[in-house]
């Protein structure tokens, strides 16, 4: 998946990252998240092992 596809699939995460770069170094709270190409995913909520990002995608945390 190239950077254009990632940005197209996660436009709200991209926008949130752009906004957060104004107040946090690199736009995130840790260097690990800053290294996520082309931008980090921003999460809105979680319940148990299920996380929801700002773009409406759901993820299962297996860790």
Backbone bond lengths (Angstrom), bond angles and torsions (degrees), N, CA, C in turn:
res aa  C-N    CA-C-N  psi(-1)  N-CA   C-N-CA  omega(-1)  CA-C   N-CA-C  phi
1 X - - - 1.447 - - 1.528 107.82 -
2 X 1.311 116.39 125.80 1.462 118.10 -179.57 1.538 110.86 -88.58
3 X 1.321 115.89 170.83 1.460 121.59 -175.01 1.522 112.70 -58.59
4 X 1.336 117.72 -36.76 1.472 120.01 -179.46 1.518 110.97 -64.52
5 X 1.334 116.75 -38.89 1.459 120.80 178.89 1.520 110.37 -65.83
6 X 1.326 117.54 -44.25 1.454 121.33 179.80 1.521 110.40 -61.11
7 X 1.308 118.35 -45.10 1.460 121.56 179.45 1.526 110.37 -64.88
8 X 1.331 118.27 -38.77 1.465 121.68 178.99 1.527 111.68 -67.22
9 X 1.325 118.48 -35.68 1.460 122.71 -179.00 1.526 112.71 -79.71
10 X 1.317 117.93 -23.96 1.462 123.04 -177.21 1.533 110.67 -129.42
11 X 1.341 118.68 57.21 1.476 119.50 -176.14 1.525 113.83 -66.28
12 X 1.327 118.32 -34.75 1.466 120.13 -179.98 1.525 110.93 -70.92
13 X 1.339 117.42 -36.14 1.468 120.27 175.13 1.524 110.08 -64.25
14 X 1.321 116.39 -40.69 1.462 120.33 178.01 1.529 110.17 -61.74
15 X 1.344 116.81 -45.21 1.467 120.98 -179.81 1.536 110.45 -64.45
16 X 1.332 117.35 -41.77 1.466 120.63 178.86 1.517 110.77 -63.60
17 X 1.319 116.84 -39.85 1.461 120.81 177.98 1.533 110.40 -63.75
18 X 1.330 116.52 -42.60 1.467 119.89 178.36 1.530 110.52 -60.12
19 X 1.337 117.50 -43.20 1.466 121.01 178.98 1.529 111.14 -66.55
20 X 1.333 116.99 -42.79 1.463 120.14 -176.18 1.528 112.40 -68.86
21 X 1.324 117.50 -22.02 1.461 120.25 177.74 1.527 111.89 -64.40
22 X 1.344 116.80 -18.55 1.465 120.97 178.43 1.527 112.42 -76.60
23 X 1.337 117.16 -19.38 1.463 119.63 -175.30 1.531 114.45 -124.79
24 X 1.322 117.87 -15.80 1.466 122.30 178.61 1.523 109.36 -124.89
25 X 1.297 117.44 139.56 1.457 120.77 176.26 1.526 110.58 -59.30
26 X 1.304 117.99 118.60 1.459 122.00 -177.75 1.517 113.74 77.49
27 X 1.324 117.18 -3.63 1.454 121.50 178.09 1.519 114.61 84.73
28 X 1.334 117.64 3.51 1.463 122.13 -179.11 1.519 110.06 -141.79
29 X 1.340 115.99 170.11 1.458 119.79 -175.23 1.529 114.25 -90.03
30 X 1.321 118.88 -10.59 1.465 120.98 178.69 1.522 111.03 -138.52
31 X 1.310 115.64 154.36 1.457 120.86 178.25 1.518 112.74 -63.85
32 X 1.327 117.13 -32.11 1.471 120.50 179.27 1.522 110.87 -61.33
33 X 1.327 116.47 -44.15 1.468 119.33 179.44 1.522 111.47 -68.65
34 X 1.314 117.03 -32.40 1.464 120.51 179.45 1.522 111.61 -66.34
35 X 1.331 117.10 -22.79 1.459 121.38 -177.56 1.526 112.93 -85.38
36 X 1.330 118.90 1.62 1.464 121.82 -178.55 1.527 110.01 -77.74
37 X 1.332 117.92 111.38 1.462 119.33 -179.24 1.523 111.53 -80.40
38 X 1.293 122.92 146.14 1.465 124.52 -13.12 1.517 111.63 -85.21
39 X 1.354 117.33 -11.44 1.467 121.28 176.09 1.525 108.73 -157.94
40 X 1.331 117.34 157.33 1.464 120.24 178.94 1.534 111.55 -75.13
41 X 1.320 115.78 155.67 1.459 122.05 174.54 1.524 107.72 -87.17
42 X 1.312 116.84 136.10 1.464 121.83 178.63 1.519 108.85 -104.72
43 X 1.333 115.48 130.09 1.455 121.22 -177.15 1.513 111.19 -99.61
44 X 1.310 114.78 145.70 1.454 122.70 -178.60 1.519 111.60 -99.33
45 X 1.345 116.28 -41.71 1.462 119.32 -176.83 1.522 110.01 -158.68
46 X 1.332 113.43 170.24 1.463 120.60 176.16 1.516 108.42 -151.18
47 X 1.320 114.32 150.98 1.455 120.78 176.29 1.522 106.48 -146.18
48 X 1.323 116.41 114.15 1.462 119.45 -175.20 1.515 109.27 62.33
49 X 1.319 116.63 -126.43 1.463 121.60 -178.99 1.523 113.09 -93.85
50 X 1.333 118.05 4.66 1.463 121.28 -178.31 1.519 110.38 -103.24
51 X 1.332 115.56 126.59 1.454 122.33 178.24 1.522 108.63 -112.44
52 X 1.333 116.45 147.76 1.462 122.44 179.72 1.517 108.77 -125.40
53 X 1.337 116.41 127.16 1.462 118.94 179.50 1.522 110.34 -90.65
54 X 1.315 116.54 173.34 1.460 122.20 -176.75 1.523 112.40 -70.79
55 X 1.332 117.54 -10.14 1.460 121.70 178.73 1.527 112.85 -97.82
56 X 1.340 116.78 2.33 1.456 119.48 177.36 1.522 114.69 91.62
57 X 1.327 118.82 5.73 1.462 121.82 176.39 1.529 109.65 -84.77
58 X 1.329 116.03 147.85 1.463 121.64 176.77 1.517 109.27 -113.97
59 X 1.332 115.62 146.41 1.461 122.72 -178.54 1.516 108.60 -134.40
60 X 1.321 116.45 148.39 1.451 121.22 174.29 1.515 108.73 -107.70
61 X 1.328 115.68 125.46 1.460 121.77 178.55 1.511 108.29 -87.89
62 X 1.318 116.05 111.11 1.465 121.55 -178.42 1.532 112.99 -91.00
63 X 1.332 116.73 -4.54 1.479 119.31 -175.97 1.508 110.67 -88.12
